[in-house]
């Protein structure tokens, strides 16, 4: 099995605010489906706020850095056998939250 990060950019959800309850219900349904299928690891939405950046020297600044084009608005981590499976779950999430999803395999060591 491989773990995949499925994410979307902050601000990508551009539907009218009054539709938020329907989107939340659809998103929760997909999460429950993933849990029931045994592929859900972890996920959630991120608050829209500036990130705190901790540099290698320990200095803390408020970010993101100016060259950053986008920040993550929400993410899911799933554990599935193939990339095609991850893409299928990303499609379900995209429909539920009404925005495109990025899919990337997570690298981790054997002790993880």
N, C-alpha and C positions, 0 to 999 in steps of 0.2 A: 504494500500500500504506500501511497505517497500523499503528502500533505500539500494542499494548495491554498493560496491566499486569493480570495475573490474580493475586490474592493472597488470603490467608486470615489470620485473626487468630491470634495466639499463644494456645494453649490450646484451639483449636477442634477439634483432633484428639483425640477422647475415647474412642477404641477401647482395648481392653485392651493392655497393653504387649507381651504375647506375640504379638500380631498385627502388630507393627511390621515384621518381615521381609517379610511378605506385602504390606503397604502400600508399603514401600520398593521392592519388586520391581515392583509395579503402577505406581508413580510413575515409576520409571526407564524402564519400557516406554513410557509416554505421552511422556516427554521424547525418547526415541529415535524414536518415531513422528513427533513434531514436527520433530526434526532431519532425519529422512529426507524429510519433506514440504517442507523448506526454509523453515519458518516460525519456528523457534526462534532467539531472539536471546540470551537469558541468563536465568538463574533459579537459585534455590536456597532452602534453608531457612535461617532465622536462629536463632542460639542464643538461648535464653531467658535474657535478661539485661537489666538496666536500661540504657537508652541514655545516652550522653554527649551533652548538649545544649550546643552552642556558640552563644551569643547574638550579636546583631549588634555588640555592643561587644567581642567576643572572650572574654567570661567563659564558663568551662566549668562546668557543673553536671551532676549525675547525675539522669537523668530516668527515665521520662517525667514530664511535669508532672502534678500531681494531677488536672487536669480531663480528661486523656486517658483515654478509655474502653477503648481497645484498642491493641495494637501489632501490627505485621505479624509473622507466624510463618513465612511463606514466600511466595515470589513467582515468577512467570514473566513474561518479556517475549517477546511473539510479534509477528511482522510479517505481517499478513494483509490481504486486500483489503477486507473488510467487518466491521462489528460482529457480524453474524450468524456469520461464521467464528470470530471471537474467542469468542463465546458457545458455539459448538460445542466448541472446544478447552477452554474452562473447564468444560464438562460432563464431558469426558473426565477432566480433572484432578480434579474433585470426586468422581467415582466412584472414582478410583484412591486418593486420599488420605482419602476418607471424611469430607469436610467441605465446607461451602458455600464458594464462591469469589466474590470481588468482581471485577468487570471494569470497567476504566476506560481510556479512550483517552489515550495519552501525547501531550502537545503538545511539538513540537520544531521547531527552525528548519530552513530549507532546507539549511544547511551541515552539519547533523547526519548 
